[in-house]
Amino acid sequence: MLLFRSEEHLGRWLVKPGRQRGETLSLDQQWKLAQRWFAGRHLPGWQKRDAAQAEEVFRSVGLTSDFWRLVS
């Protein structure tokens, strides 16, 4: 994961040969994703999400492109 200050900063990074733009998340999306992804992991009964549940977490923070699809 790489962090950039702005779209302009990302654009300057992309100028070098071989670099490609991947998925981007806002800081707000990253924070919401972390909160939802790690919620409850400290509890004894926590169980790993299946792919459909993981996709729902992604969708809940606006991550809807093909990159975030885990279920065919």
N, CA, C, O and CB atoms as a CASP TS submission, in Angstrom:
PFRMAT TS
TARGET T0000
AUTHOR 0000-0000-0000
METHOD Language model
MODEL 1
PARENT N/A
ATOM      1  N   MET     1       0.840  -1.162   0.000  1.00  0.00           N
ATOM      2  CA  MET     1       0.000   0.000   0.000  1.00  0.00           C
ATOM      3  C   MET     1       0.892   1.235   0.000  1.00  0.00           C
ATOM      4  O   MET     1       1.863   1.331   0.751  1.00  0.00           O
ATOM      5  CB  MET     1      -0.959  -0.008   1.209  1.00  0.00           C
ATOM      6  N   LEU     2       0.536   2.156  -0.851  1.00  0.00           N
ATOM      7  CA  LEU     2       1.240   3.435  -0.914  1.00  0.00           C
ATOM      8  C   LEU     2       0.275   4.542  -0.549  1.00  0.00           C
ATOM      9  O   LEU     2      -0.895   4.501  -0.931  1.00  0.00           O
ATOM     10  CB  LEU     2       1.849   3.677  -2.321  1.00  0.00           C
ATOM     11  N   LEU     3       0.748   5.520   0.178  1.00  0.00           N
ATOM     12  CA  LEU     3      -0.085   6.655   0.572  1.00  0.00           C
ATOM     13  C   LEU     3       0.363   7.897  -0.177  1.00  0.00           C
ATOM     14  O   LEU     3       1.556   8.173  -0.296  1.00  0.00           O
ATOM     15  CB  LEU     3      -0.020   6.890   2.100  1.00  0.00           C
ATOM     16  N   PHE     4      -0.612   8.639  -0.678  1.00  0.00           N
ATOM     17  CA  PHE     4      -0.335   9.877  -1.412  1.00  0.00           C
ATOM     18  C   PHE     4      -1.149  11.006  -0.799  1.00  0.00           C
ATOM     19  O   PHE     4      -2.247  10.789  -0.287  1.00  0.00           O
ATOM     20  CB  PHE     4      -0.663   9.720  -2.929  1.00  0.00           C
ATOM     21  N   ARG     5      -0.601  12.208  -0.855  1.00  0.00           N
ATOM     22  CA  ARG     5      -1.276  13.376  -0.289  1.00  0.00           C
ATOM     23  C   ARG     5      -2.461  13.823  -1.129  1.00  0.00           C
ATOM     24  O   ARG     5      -3.416  14.397  -0.606  1.00  0.00           O
ATOM     25  CB  ARG     5      -0.300  14.519  -0.145  1.00  0.00           C
ATOM     26  N   SER     6      -2.403  13.564  -2.421  1.00  0.00           N
ATOM     27  CA  SER     6      -3.439  14.067  -3.325  1.00  0.00           C
ATOM     28  C   SER     6      -3.367  13.317  -4.649  1.00  0.00           C
ATOM     29  O   SER     6      -2.445  12.538  -4.891  1.00  0.00           O
ATOM     30  CB  SER     6      -3.282  15.596  -3.554  1.00  0.00           C
ATOM     31  N   GLU     7      -4.359  13.567  -5.502  1.00  0.00           N
ATOM     32  CA  GLU     7      -4.331  13.004  -6.856  1.00  0.00           C
ATOM     33  C   GLU     7      -3.118  13.538  -7.614  1.00  0.00           C
ATOM     34  O   GLU     7      -2.509  12.816  -8.403  1.00  0.00           O
ATOM     35  CB  GLU     7      -5.641  13.339  -7.621  1.00  0.00           C
ATOM     36  N   GLU     8      -2.771  14.793  -7.377  1.00  0.00           N
ATOM     37  CA  GLU     8      -1.602  15.384  -8.028  1.00  0.00           C
ATOM     38  C   GLU     8      -0.328  14.647  -7.614  1.00  0.00           C
ATOM     39  O   GLU     8       0.522  14.356  -8.455  1.00  0.00           O
ATOM     40  CB  GLU     8      -1.490  16.884  -7.681  1.00  0.00           C
ATOM     41  N   HIS     9      -0.197  14.350  -6.341  1.00  0.00           N
ATOM     42  CA  HIS     9       0.953  13.611  -5.834  1.00  0.00           C
ATOM     43  C   HIS     9       1.024  12.230  -6.489  1.00  0.00           C
ATOM     44  O   HIS     9       2.094  11.785  -6.904  1.00  0.00           O
ATOM     45  CB  HIS     9       0.878  13.477  -4.295  1.00  0.00           C
ATOM     46  N   LEU    10      -0.115  11.565  -6.577  1.00  0.00           N
ATOM     47  CA  LEU    10      -0.186  10.262  -7.248  1.00  0.00           C
ATOM     48  C   LEU    10       0.243  10.399  -8.703  1.00  0.00           C
ATOM     49  O   LEU    10       0.998   9.570  -9.211  1.00  0.00           O
ATOM     50  CB  LEU    10      -1.618   9.676  -7.162  1.00  0.00           C
ATOM     51  N   GLY    11      -0.235  11.442  -9.374  1.00  0.00           N
ATOM     52  CA  GLY    11       0.123  11.668 -10.773  1.00  0.00           C
ATOM     53  C   GLY    11       1.615  11.819 -10.976  1.00  0.00           C
ATOM     54  O   GLY    11       2.167  11.311 -11.952  1.00  0.00           O
ATOM     55  N   ARG    12       2.274  12.514 -10.059  1.00  0.00           N
ATOM     56  CA  ARG    12       3.739  12.676 -10.162  1.00  0.00           C
ATOM     57  C   ARG    12       4.432  11.334  -9.970  1.00  0.00           C
ATOM     58  O   ARG    12       5.431  11.062 -10.636  1.00  0.00           O
ATOM     59  CB  ARG    12       4.259  13.700  -9.113  1.00  0.00           C
ATOM     60  N   TRP    13       3.936  10.504  -9.092  1.00  0.00           N
ATOM     61  CA  TRP    13       4.515   9.182  -8.853  1.00  0.00           C
ATOM     62  C   TRP    13       4.348   8.302 -10.094  1.00  0.00           C
ATOM     63  O   TRP    13       5.239   7.518 -10.421  1.00  0.00           O
ATOM     64  CB  TRP    13       3.857   8.512  -7.621  1.00  0.00           C
ATOM     65  N   LEU    14       3.226   8.427 -10.775  1.00  0.00           N
ATOM     66  CA  LEU    14       2.939   7.588 -11.941  1.00  0.00           C
ATOM     67  C   LEU    14       3.795   7.912 -13.163  1.00  0.00           C
ATOM     68  O   LEU    14       3.818   7.136 -14.117  1.00  0.00           O
ATOM     69  CB  LEU    14       1.496   7.720 -12.306  1.00  0.00           C
ATOM     70  N   VAL    15       4.495   9.040 -13.150  1.00  0.00           N
ATOM     71  CA  VAL    15       5.289   9.461 -14.308  1.00  0.00           C
ATOM     72  C   VAL    15       6.432   8.493 -14.607  1.00  0.00           C
ATOM     73  O   VAL    15       6.807   8.325 -15.767  1.00  0.00           O
ATOM     74  CB  VAL    15       5.849  10.858 -14.076  1.00  0.00           C
ATOM     75  N   LYS    16       6.982   7.865 -13.594  1.00  0.00           N
ATOM     76  CA  LYS    16       8.116   6.956 -13.820  1.00  0.00           C
ATOM     77  C   LYS    16       7.671   5.732 -14.603  1.00  0.00           C
ATOM     78  O   LYS    16       6.587   5.203 -14.358  1.00  0.00           O
ATOM     79  CB  LYS    16       8.747   6.525 -12.480  1.00  0.00           C
ATOM     80  N   PRO    17       8.500   5.268 -15.553  1.00  0.00           N
ATOM     81  CA  PRO    17       8.162   4.098 -16.373  1.00  0.00           C
ATOM     82  C   PRO    17       7.870   2.864 -15.524  1.00  0.00           C
ATOM     83  O   PRO    17       8.524   2.622 -14.509  1.00  0.00           O
ATOM     84  CB  PRO    17       9.297   3.793 -17.340  1.00  0.00           C
ATOM     85  N   GLY    18       6.901   2.110 -15.946  1.00  0.00           N
ATOM     86  CA  GLY    18       6.574   0.850 -15.285  1.00  0.00           C
ATOM     87  C   GLY    18       5.568   0.974 -14.156  1.00  0.00           C
ATOM     88  O   GLY    18       5.101  -0.039 -13.636  1.00  0.00           O
ATOM     89  N   ARG    19       5.227   2.181 -13.770  1.00  0.00           N
ATOM     90  CA  ARG    19       4.260   2.360 -12.691  1.00  0.00           C
ATOM     91  C   ARG    19       2.859   2.453 -13.278  1.00  0.00           C
ATOM     92  O   ARG    19       2.629   3.135 -14.277  1.00  0.00           O
ATOM     93  CB  ARG    19       4.588   3.623 -11.855  1.00  0.00           C
ATOM     94  N   GLN    20       1.934   1.758 -12.643  1.00  0.00           N
ATOM     95  CA  GLN    20       0.547   1.754 -13.101  1.00  0.00           C
ATOM     96  C   GLN    20      -0.364   2.150 -11.950  1.00  0.00           C
ATOM     97  O   GLN    20      -0.106   1.845 -10.786  1.00  0.00           O
ATOM     98  CB  GLN    20       0.148   0.363 -13.661  1.00  0.00           C
ATOM     99  N   ARG    21      -1.421   2.828 -12.309  1.00  0.00           N
ATOM    100  CA  ARG    21      -2.394   3.206 -11.294  1.00  0.00           C
ATOM    101  C   ARG    21      -3.191   1.971 -10.902  1.00  0.00           C
ATOM    102  O   ARG    21      -3.704   1.250 -11.758  1.00  0.00           O
ATOM    103  CB  ARG    21      -3.333   4.339 -11.804  1.00  0.00           C
ATOM    104  N   GLY    22      -3.284   1.742  -9.636  1.00  0.00           N
ATOM    105  CA  GLY    22      -4.099   0.652  -9.120  1.00  0.00           C
ATOM    106  C   GLY    22      -5.357   1.207  -8.487  1.00  0.00           C
ATOM    107  O   GLY    22      -5.847   2.261  -8.893  1.00  0.00           O
ATOM    108  N   GLU    23      -5.870   0.525  -7.521  1.00  0.00           N
ATOM    109  CA  GLU    23      -7.048   0.991  -6.806  1.00  0.00           C
ATOM    110  C   GLU    23      -6.646   2.107  -5.851  1.00  0.00           C
ATOM    111  O   GLU    23      -5.563   2.078  -5.265  1.00  0.00           O
ATOM    112  CB  GLU    23      -7.730  -0.170  -6.041  1.00  0.00           C
ATOM    113  N   THR    24      -7.511   3.070  -5.704  1.00  0.00           N
ATOM    114  CA  THR    24      -7.259   4.153  -4.756  1.00  0.00           C
ATOM    115  C   THR    24      -8.412   4.235  -3.766  1.00  0.00           C
ATOM    116  O   THR    24      -9.571   4.008  -4.114  1.00  0.00           O
ATOM    117  CB  THR    24      -7.071   5.506  -5.492  1.00  0.00           C
ATOM    118  N   LEU    25      -8.073   4.558  -2.549  1.00  0.00           N
ATOM    119  CA  LEU    25      -9.050   4.736  -1.484  1.00  0.00           C
ATOM    120  C   LEU    25      -8.791   6.075  -0.834  1.00  0.00           C
ATOM    121  O   LEU    25      -7.644   6.503  -0.705  1.00  0.00           O
ATOM    122  CB  LEU    25      -8.982   3.581  -0.442  1.00  0.00           C
ATOM    123  N   SER    26      -9.843   6.725  -0.432  1.00  0.00           N
ATOM    124  CA  SER    26      -9.678   7.958   0.331  1.00  0.00           C
ATOM    125  C   SER    26      -9.260   7.568   1.753  1.00  0.00           C
ATOM    126  O   SER    26      -9.410   6.418   2.165  1.00  0.00           O
ATOM    127  CB  SER    26     -11.006   8.821   0.332  1.00  0.00           C
ATOM    128  N   LEU    27      -8.745   8.529   2.478  1.00  0.00           N
ATOM    129  CA  LEU    27      -8.383   8.268   3.867  1.00  0.00           C
ATOM    130  C   LEU    27      -9.617   7.854   4.663  1.00  0.00           C
ATOM    131  O   LEU    27      -9.541   6.989   5.536  1.00  0.00           O
ATOM    132  CB  LEU    27      -7.725   9.512   4.501  1.00  0.00           C
ATOM    133  N   ASP    28     -10.750   8.476   4.357  1.00  0.00           N
ATOM    134  CA  ASP    28     -11.997   8.126   5.033  1.00  0.00           C
ATOM    135  C   ASP    28     -12.381   6.672   4.740  1.00  0.00           C
ATOM    136  O   ASP    28     -12.787   5.946   5.647  1.00  0.00           O
ATOM    137  CB  ASP    28     -13.131   9.078   4.596  1.00  0.00           C
ATOM    138  N   GLN    29     -12.254   6.246   3.486  1.00  0.00           N
ATOM    139  CA  GLN    29     -12.547   4.850   3.141  1.00  0.00           C
ATOM    140  C   GLN    29     -11.594   3.900   3.854  1.00  0.00           C
ATOM    141  O   GLN    29     -12.015   2.852   4.344  1.00  0.00           O
ATOM    142  CB  GLN    29     -12.458   4.641   1.622  1.00  0.00           C
ATOM    143  N   GLN    30     -10.330   4.254   3.914  1.00  0.00           N
ATOM    144  CA  GLN    30      -9.355   3.396   4.594  1.00  0.00           C
ATOM    145  C   GLN    30      -9.715   3.231   6.067  1.00  0.00           C
ATOM    146  O   GLN    30      -9.653   2.131   6.615  1.00  0.00           O
ATOM    147  CB  GLN    30      -7.937   3.977   4.457  1.00  0.00           C
ATOM    148  N   TRP    31     -10.089   4.337   6.694  1.00  0.00           N
ATOM    149  CA  TRP    31     -10.441   4.290   8.113  1.00  0.00           C
ATOM    150  C   TRP    31     -11.688   3.437   8.327  1.00  0.00           C
ATOM    151  O   TRP    31     -11.717   2.591   9.221  1.00  0.00           O
ATOM    152  CB  TRP    31     -10.667   5.712   8.661  1.00  0.00           C
ATOM    153  N   LYS    32     -12.730   3.658   7.501  1.00  0.00           N
ATOM    154  CA  LYS    32     -13.954   2.883   7.636  1.00  0.00           C
ATOM    155  C   LYS    32     -13.708   1.401   7.355  1.00  0.00           C
ATOM    156  O   LYS    32     -14.259   0.538   8.038  1.00  0.00           O
ATOM    157  CB  LYS    32     -15.025   3.424   6.697  1.00  0.00           C
ATOM    158  N   LEU    33     -12.882   1.109   6.352  1.00  0.00           N
ATOM    159  CA  LEU    33     -12.552  -0.278   6.040  1.00  0.00           C
ATOM    160  C   LEU    33     -11.842  -0.940   7.221  1.00  0.00           C
ATOM    161  O   LEU    33     -12.187  -2.058   7.603  1.00  0.00           O
ATOM    162  CB  LEU    33     -11.674  -0.351   4.778  1.00  0.00           C
ATOM    163  N   ALA    34     -10.867  -0.264   7.791  1.00  0.00           N
ATOM    164  CA  ALA    34     -10.147  -0.832   8.941  1.00  0.00           C
ATOM    165  C   ALA    34     -11.085  -1.072  10.116  1.00  0.00           C
ATOM    166  O   ALA    34     -11.008  -2.112  10.770  1.00  0.00           O
ATOM    167  CB  ALA    34      -9.003   0.097   9.369  1.00  0.00           C
ATOM    168  N   GLN    35     -11.964  -0.121  10.386  1.00  0.00           N
ATOM    169  CA  GLN    35     -12.907  -0.283  11.502  1.00  0.00           C
ATOM    170  C   GLN    35     -13.800  -1.493  11.285  1.00  0.00           C
ATOM    171  O   GLN    35     -13.999  -2.295  12.198  1.00  0.00           O
ATOM    172  CB  GLN    35     -13.767   0.978  11.673  1.00  0.00           C
ATOM    173  N   ARG    36     -14.335  -1.625  10.085  1.00  0.00           N
ATOM    174  CA  ARG    36     -15.249  -2.736   9.805  1.00  0.00           C
ATOM    175  C   ARG    36     -14.502  -4.065   9.688  1.00  0.00           C
ATOM    176  O   ARG    36     -14.994  -5.100  10.138  1.00  0.00           O
ATOM    177  CB  ARG    36     -16.030  -2.466   8.519  1.00  0.00           C
ATOM    178  N   TRP    37     -13.316  -4.031   9.084  1.00  0.00           N
ATOM    179  CA  TRP    37     -12.568  -5.268   8.858  1.00  0.00           C
ATOM    180  C   TRP    37     -12.097  -5.893  10.170  1.00  0.00           C
ATOM    181  O   TRP    37     -12.152  -7.112  10.335  1.00  0.00           O
ATOM    182  CB  TRP    37     -11.371  -4.998   7.955  1.00  0.00           C
ATOM    183  N   PHE    38     -11.639  -5.066  11.091  1.00  0.00           N
ATOM    184  CA  PHE    38     -11.075  -5.586  12.335  1.00  0.00           C
ATOM    185  C   PHE    38     -12.056  -5.620  13.497  1.00  0.00           C
ATOM    186  O   PHE    38     -11.695  -6.055  14.590  1.00  0.00           O
ATOM    187  CB  PHE    38      -9.896  -4.770  12.722  1.00  0.00           C
ATOM    188  N   ALA    39     -13.276  -5.175  13.287  1.00  0.00           N
ATOM    189  CA  ALA    39     -14.278  -5.178  14.362  1.00  0.00           C
ATOM    190  C   ALA    39     -14.492  -6.598  14.887  1.00  0.00           C
ATOM    191  O   ALA    39     -14.731  -7.529  14.118  1.00  0.00           O
ATOM    192  CB  ALA    39     -15.621  -4.583  13.860  1.00  0.00           C
ATOM    193  N   GLY    40     -14.404  -6.742  16.180  1.00  0.00           N
ATOM    194  CA  GLY    40     -14.696  -8.020  16.829  1.00  0.00           C
ATOM    195  C   GLY    40     -13.590  -9.045  16.823  1.00  0.00           C
ATOM    196  O   GLY    40     -13.749 -10.120  17.401  1.00  0.00           O
ATOM    197  N   ARG    41     -12.474  -8.749  16.188  1.00  0.00           N
ATOM    198  CA  ARG    41     -11.405  -9.770  16.124  1.00  0.00           C
ATOM    199  C   ARG    41     -10.841 -10.132  17.493  1.00  0.00           C
ATOM    200  O   ARG    41     -10.264 -11.205  17.667  1.00  0.00           O
ATOM    201  CB  ARG    41     -10.275  -9.280  15.237  1.00  0.00           C
ATOM    202  N   HIS    42     -11.005  -9.260  18.436  1.00  0.00           N
ATOM    203  CA  HIS    42     -10.475  -9.518  19.776  1.00  0.00           C
ATOM    204  C   HIS    42     -11.412 -10.407  20.604  1.00  0.00           C
ATOM    205  O   HIS    42     -11.040 -10.848  21.691  1.00  0.00           O
ATOM    206  CB  HIS    42     -10.237  -8.197  20.505  1.00  0.00           C
ATOM    207  N   LEU    43     -12.608 -10.669  20.105  1.00  0.00           N
ATOM    208  CA  LEU    43     -13.579 -11.462  20.846  1.00  0.00           C
ATOM    209  C   LEU    43     -13.335 -12.958  20.650  1.00  0.00           C
ATOM    210  O   LEU    43     -12.955 -13.382  19.559  1.00  0.00           O
ATOM    211  CB  LEU    43     -14.999 -11.099  20.414  1.00  0.00           C
ATOM    212  N   PRO    44     -13.546 -13.753  21.686  1.00  0.00           N
ATOM    213  CA  PRO    44     -13.260 -15.194  21.609  1.00  0.00           C
ATOM    214  C   PRO    44     -14.014 -15.926  20.500  1.00  0.00           C
ATOM    215  O   PRO    44     -13.468 -16.864  19.920  1.00  0.00           O
ATOM    216  CB  PRO    44     -13.588 -15.836  22.920  1.00  0.00           C
ATOM    217  N   GLY    45     -15.233 -15.535  20.189  1.00  0.00           N
ATOM    218  CA  GLY    45     -16.016 -16.266  19.197  1.00  0.00           C
ATOM    219  C   GLY    45     -15.840 -15.780  17.769  1.00  0.00           C
ATOM    220  O   GLY    45     -16.543 -16.239  16.869  1.00  0.00           O
ATOM    221  N   TRP    46     -14.903 -14.848  17.546  1.00  0.00           N
ATOM    222  CA  TRP    46     -14.722 -14.286  16.211  1.00  0.00           C
ATOM    223  C   TRP    46     -14.371 -15.384  15.216  1.00  0.00           C
ATOM    224  O   TRP    46     -13.590 -16.287  15.517  1.00  0.00           O
ATOM    225  CB  TRP    46     -13.628 -13.205  16.221  1.00  0.00           C
ATOM    226  N   GLN    47     -14.956 -15.294  14.030  1.00  0.00           N
ATOM    227  CA  GLN    47     -14.640 -16.228  12.956  1.00  0.00           C
ATOM    228  C   GLN    47     -14.303 -15.455  11.690  1.00  0.00           C
ATOM    229  O   GLN    47     -14.858 -14.389  11.426  1.00  0.00           O
ATOM    230  CB  GLN    47     -15.817 -17.200  12.705  1.00  0.00           C
ATOM    231  N   LYS    48     -13.403 -16.004  10.931  1.00  0.00           N
ATOM    232  CA  LYS    48     -12.989 -15.389   9.671  1.00  0.00           C
ATOM    233  C   LYS    48     -14.184 -15.262   8.734  1.00  0.00           C
ATOM    234  O   LYS    48     -15.040 -16.145   8.676  1.00  0.00           O
ATOM    235  CB  LYS    48     -11.865 -16.213   9.003  1.00  0.00           C
ATOM    236  N   ARG    49     -14.232 -14.146   7.998  1.00  0.00           N
ATOM    237  CA  ARG    49     -15.298 -13.941   7.019  1.00  0.00           C
ATOM    238  C   ARG    49     -15.093 -14.839   5.802  1.00  0.00           C
ATOM    239  O   ARG    49     -13.966 -15.165   5.432  1.00  0.00           O
ATOM    240  CB  ARG    49     -15.356 -12.468   6.587  1.00  0.00           C
ATOM    241  N   ASP    50     -16.198 -15.227   5.197  1.00  0.00           N
ATOM    242  CA  ASP    50     -16.074 -15.890   3.900  1.00  0.00           C
ATOM    243  C   ASP    50     -15.994 -14.798   2.833  1.00  0.00           C
ATOM    244  O   ASP    50     -16.100 -13.611   3.141  1.00  0.00           O
ATOM    245  CB  ASP    50     -17.284 -16.875   3.631  1.00  0.00           C
ATOM    246  N   ALA    51     -15.809 -15.205   1.589  1.00  0.00           N
ATOM    247  CA  ALA    51     -15.607 -14.235   0.508  1.00  0.00           C
ATOM    248  C   ALA    51     -16.800 -13.295   0.347  1.00  0.00           C
ATOM    249  O   ALA    51     -16.614 -12.098   0.130  1.00  0.00           O
ATOM    250  CB  ALA    51     -15.347 -14.962  -0.804  1.00  0.00           C
ATOM    251  N   ALA    52     -18.008 -13.814   0.449  1.00  0.00           N
ATOM    252  CA  ALA    52     -19.201 -12.969   0.301  1.00  0.00           C
ATOM    253  C   ALA    52     -19.287 -11.940   1.420  1.00  0.00           C
ATOM    254  O   ALA    52     -19.658 -10.792   1.176  1.00  0.00           O
ATOM    255  CB  ALA    52     -20.473 -13.832   0.285  1.00  0.00           C
ATOM    256  N   GLN    53     -18.953 -12.331   2.626  1.00  0.00           N
ATOM    257  CA  GLN    53     -18.967 -11.393   3.748  1.00  0.00           C
ATOM    258  C   GLN    53     -17.889 -10.324   3.576  1.00  0.00           C
ATOM    259  O   GLN    53     -18.115  -9.153   3.883  1.00  0.00           O
ATOM    260  CB  GLN    53     -18.763 -12.141   5.077  1.00  0.00           C
ATOM    261  N   ALA    54     -16.733 -10.726   3.089  1.00  0.00           N
ATOM    262  CA  ALA    54     -15.663  -9.763   2.843  1.00  0.00           C
ATOM    263  C   ALA    54     -16.091  -8.753   1.784  1.00  0.00           C
ATOM    264  O   ALA    54     -15.850  -7.556   1.938  1.00  0.00           O
ATOM    265  CB  ALA    54     -14.374 -10.484   2.405  1.00  0.00           C
ATOM    266  N   GLU    55     -16.723  -9.223   0.713  1.00  0.00           N
ATOM    267  CA  GLU    55     -17.218  -8.321  -0.324  1.00  0.00           C
ATOM    268  C   GLU    55     -18.224  -7.325   0.245  1.00  0.00           C
ATOM    269  O   GLU    55     -18.236  -6.159  -0.151  1.00  0.00           O
ATOM    270  CB  GLU    55     -17.858  -9.121  -1.462  1.00  0.00           C
ATOM    271  N   GLU    56     -19.053  -7.771   1.159  1.00  0.00           N
ATOM    272  CA  GLU    56     -20.033  -6.871   1.771  1.00  0.00           C
ATOM    273  C   GLU    56     -19.332  -5.762   2.561  1.00  0.00           C
ATOM    274  O   GLU    56     -19.771  -4.612   2.544  1.00  0.00           O
ATOM    275  CB  GLU    56     -20.988  -7.660   2.693  1.00  0.00           C
ATOM    276  N   VAL    57     -18.252  -6.106   3.246  1.00  0.00           N
ATOM    277  CA  VAL    57     -17.478  -5.082   3.952  1.00  0.00           C
ATOM    278  C   VAL    57     -16.915  -4.094   2.941  1.00  0.00           C
ATOM    279  O   VAL    57     -16.991  -2.884   3.157  1.00  0.00           O
ATOM    280  CB  VAL    57     -16.334  -5.723   4.789  1.00  0.00           C
ATOM    281  N   PHE    58     -16.357  -4.581   1.856  1.00  0.00           N
ATOM    282  CA  PHE    58     -15.821  -3.694   0.820  1.00  0.00           C
ATOM    283  C   PHE    58     -16.911  -2.768   0.277  1.00  0.00           C
ATOM    284  O   PHE    58     -16.713  -1.558   0.164  1.00  0.00           O
ATOM    285  CB  PHE    58     -15.206  -4.517  -0.328  1.00  0.00           C
ATOM    286  N   ARG    59     -18.065  -3.356  -0.056  1.00  0.00           N
ATOM    287  CA  ARG    59     -19.169  -2.554  -0.606  1.00  0.00           C
ATOM    288  C   ARG    59     -19.630  -1.495   0.382  1.00  0.00           C
ATOM    289  O   ARG    59     -19.996  -0.388  -0.014  1.00  0.00           O
ATOM    290  CB  ARG    59     -20.347  -3.454  -0.986  1.00  0.00           C
ATOM    291  N   SER    60     -19.614  -1.832   1.667  1.00  0.00           N
ATOM    292  CA  SER    60     -20.117  -0.904   2.687  1.00  0.00           C
ATOM    293  C   SER    60     -19.298   0.382   2.767  1.00  0.00           C
ATOM    294  O   SER    60     -19.774   1.393   3.282  1.00  0.00           O
ATOM    295  CB  SER    60     -20.124  -1.581   4.043  1.00  0.00           C
ATOM    296  N   VAL    61     -18.072   0.343   2.258  1.00  0.00           N
ATOM    297  CA  VAL    61     -17.251   1.563   2.255  1.00  0.00           C
ATOM    298  C   VAL    61     -17.043   2.093   0.835  1.00  0.00           C
ATOM    299  O   VAL    61     -16.177   2.934   0.597  1.00  0.00           O
ATOM    300  CB  VAL    61     -15.889   1.290   2.916  1.00  0.00           C
ATOM    301  N   GLY    62     -17.843   1.593  -0.098  1.00  0.00           N
ATOM    302  CA  GLY    62     -17.809   2.113  -1.457  1.00  0.00           C
ATOM    303  C   GLY    62     -16.782   1.490  -2.378  1.00  0.00           C
ATOM    304  O   GLY    62     -16.484   2.051  -3.432  1.00  0.00           O
ATOM    305  N   LEU    63     -16.235   0.348  -2.011  1.00  0.00           N
ATOM    306  CA  LEU    63     -15.241  -0.341  -2.844  1.00  0.00           C
ATOM    307  C   LEU    63     -15.979  -1.369  -3.693  1.00  0.00           C
ATOM    308  O   LEU    63     -16.238  -2.487  -3.249  1.00  0.00           O
ATOM    309  CB  LEU    63     -14.118  -1.027  -1.967  1.00  0.00           C
ATOM    310  N   THR    64     -16.314  -0.976  -4.922  1.00  0.00           N
ATOM    311  CA  THR    64     -17.220  -1.787  -5.736  1.00  0.00           C
ATOM    312  C   THR    64     -16.660  -2.205  -7.092  1.00  0.00           C
ATOM    313  O   THR    64     -17.345  -2.888  -7.854  1.00  0.00           O
ATOM    314  CB  THR    64     -18.479  -1.042  -5.951  1.00  0.00           C
ATOM    315  N   SER    65     -15.431  -1.807  -7.406  1.00  0.00           N
ATOM    316  CA  SER    65     -14.877  -2.176  -8.712  1.00  0.00           C
ATOM    317  C   SER    65     -14.551  -3.675  -8.750  1.00  0.00           C
ATOM    318  O   SER    65     -14.580  -4.356  -7.725  1.00  0.00           O
ATOM    319  CB  SER    65     -13.606  -1.341  -9.019  1.00  0.00           C
ATOM    320  N   ASP    66     -14.244  -4.164  -9.935  1.00  0.00           N
ATOM    321  CA  ASP    66     -13.894  -5.586 -10.099  1.00  0.00           C
ATOM    322  C   ASP    66     -12.749  -6.006  -9.192  1.00  0.00           C
ATOM    323  O   ASP    66     -12.694  -7.159  -8.763  1.00  0.00           O
ATOM    324  CB  ASP    66     -13.523  -5.872 -11.546  1.00  0.00           C
ATOM    325  N   PHE    67     -11.844  -5.102  -8.896  1.00  0.00           N
ATOM    326  CA  PHE    67     -10.703  -5.420  -8.036  1.00  0.00           C
ATOM    327  C   PHE    67     -11.153  -6.002  -6.703  1.00  0.00           C
ATOM    328  O   PHE    67     -10.475  -6.871  -6.156  1.00  0.00           O
ATOM    329  CB  PHE    67      -9.857  -4.175  -7.796  1.00  0.00           C
ATOM    330  N   TRP    68     -12.275  -5.545  -6.173  1.00  0.00           N
ATOM    331  CA  TRP    68     -12.749  -5.935  -4.845  1.00  0.00           C
ATOM    332  C   TRP    68     -13.685  -7.145  -4.888  1.00  0.00           C
ATOM    333  O   TRP    68     -14.204  -7.553  -3.849  1.00  0.00           O
ATOM    334  CB  TRP    68     -13.458  -4.766  -4.188  1.00  0.00           C
ATOM    335  N   ARG    69     -13.907  -7.720  -6.060  1.00  0.00           N
ATOM    336  CA  ARG    69     -14.803  -8.879  -6.153  1.00  0.00           C
ATOM    337  C   ARG    69     -14.038 -10.158  -5.838  1.00  0.00           C
ATOM    338  O   ARG    69     -12.989 -10.432  -6.420  1.00  0.00           O
ATOM    339  CB  ARG    69     -15.442  -8.969  -7.560  1.00  0.00           C
ATOM    340  N   LEU    70     -14.574 -10.921  -4.922  1.00  0.00           N
ATOM    341  CA  LEU    70     -13.949 -12.180  -4.510  1.00  0.00           C
ATOM    342  C   LEU    70     -14.786 -13.383  -4.918  1.00  0.00           C
ATOM    343  O   LEU    70     -14.276 -14.499  -5.019  1.00  0.00           O
ATOM    344  CB  LEU    70     -13.729 -12.194  -3.004  1.00  0.00           C
ATOM    345  N   VAL    71     -16.061 -13.153  -5.150  1.00  0.00           N
ATOM    346  CA  VAL    71     -16.991 -14.221  -5.507  1.00  0.00           C
ATOM    347  C   VAL    71     -17.290 -14.110  -6.994  1.00  0.00           C
ATOM    348  O   VAL    71     -17.571 -13.025  -7.504  1.00  0.00           O
ATOM    349  CB  VAL    71     -18.308 -14.145  -4.659  1.00  0.00           C
ATOM    350  N   SER    72     -17.224 -15.260  -7.692  1.00  0.00           N
ATOM    351  CA  SER    72     -17.509 -15.205  -9.135  1.00  0.00           C
ATOM    352  C   SER    72     -18.982 -15.254  -9.410  1.00  0.00           C
ATOM    353  O   SER    72     -19.395 -15.218 -10.569  1.00  0.00           O
ATOM    354  CB  SER    72     -16.824 -16.340  -9.860  1.00  0.00           C
TER
END
